[in-house]
């Protein structure tokens, strides 16, 4: 590669950076602008070279197989994604790798025809049929369709998607998707055609995505299908397009409070966790413990029901009260809904809480009460219109109730659902799930890259509510409190899983101590004094 080629092959690992996430519309605009300013075939040439450079590095790192014994199989679709695969195959062949390419239908666009002519001139072995087995290849490359696919994979391409996905599931070698796994909607993270039960998609171990990262790689099924994502900007600056961003500390670190020697518990706010009807005090106590570990100065638990313990033995720092005995109007923030129940008493408490001026997080039963009670819903919206937006933290079913639809409809376009909720309730919305979406009523939108299946257990949502509530009590703005809480909550699950404590069997209560550790390691290192 020339020096210029090396520059354009620069690769970015996105998970710790607040990168813009480019929709199909964004990408088409950037591609059109770049193509008008560059010589013909430049973008395809850069993309294919970047992919070849990435795979070459992966092969070099793999010391279990001699470099000369690696064999790469690529499949090219009929469009520009196929052209990227052809350039990649040619570059790998020139670098001395054994390469075979399957092209069931000849590529059609001019750029891709240029790539095909170069591949043929280089002597690349090209066939039109799938091999009976892919076991002899150490790497498989999906260059079938990439972005913009509007119909389900069919015929030989659907068969190829199933073969590539089987390789990933059996962990017998690498599967690299070019730009996006074929069959995946890059805007939504859903499988094209799945709602008609017709959809197939490639499940890759790695994805190298061009120009910029895409929302669908980080939410819904996209997180499972894309595997480890790497961005190849190929010389195009996408930083100005910030409609959707990947959540990262860059977005919230500056809002965390300083912890000077002269600070005291009053510096970090008082939080009240409101909930706990009779027999359901565990949820607010979980949330309250998480708030303690996230650095709130004082944490109160305001319980609606009877029979609660007088204090929390593992954490006597928590102050437990009957709801009527705690002056909620003196709190710096409120987290409302954990184990709250659905009785008339809960409705009245929520109505009273919504009239208070403190920042409010609404979760669980509070959200279900709002979905059934138009006056409560109107009160939430009114708070936001008046400049005091609530933070709503629904899972997909709760979101569906709030929107008057069903959970599958929410999951088909999680970004649109989060936007709709933020607009309807003039609130910051945390739509939980794989690739949690955080939306602000002013249009800001982020997708969170942390978290895993360890969070699929009871109580983890209560813990998240406590974390965000503690950050609100420490006077973080609503949107930034949500970003920070979701990021740390997911990263705690990732870190514990890496240590062998998950994903299976991790309990919600284990998250909070790890959140404390991460918070201090990342943002409050010990002073050198």
Beta strands, then each sheet from edge to edge (+ up, - down):
strand 1: 11-13
strand 2: 71-76
strand 3: 98-102
strand 4: 125-127
strand 5: 139-143
strand 6: 174-178
strand 7: 206-210
strand 8: 228-232
strand 9: 245-246
strand 10: 270-275
strand 11: 298-303
strand 12: 319-322
strand 13: 333-336
strand 14: 359-362
strand 15: 391-392
strand 16: 428-431
strand 17: 437-439
strand 18: 445-447
sheet 1: 1+ 8- 7- 6- 5- 2- 3- 4-
sheet 2: 9+ 18+ 17- 16+ 15+ 14+ 13+ 10+ 11+ 12+
end
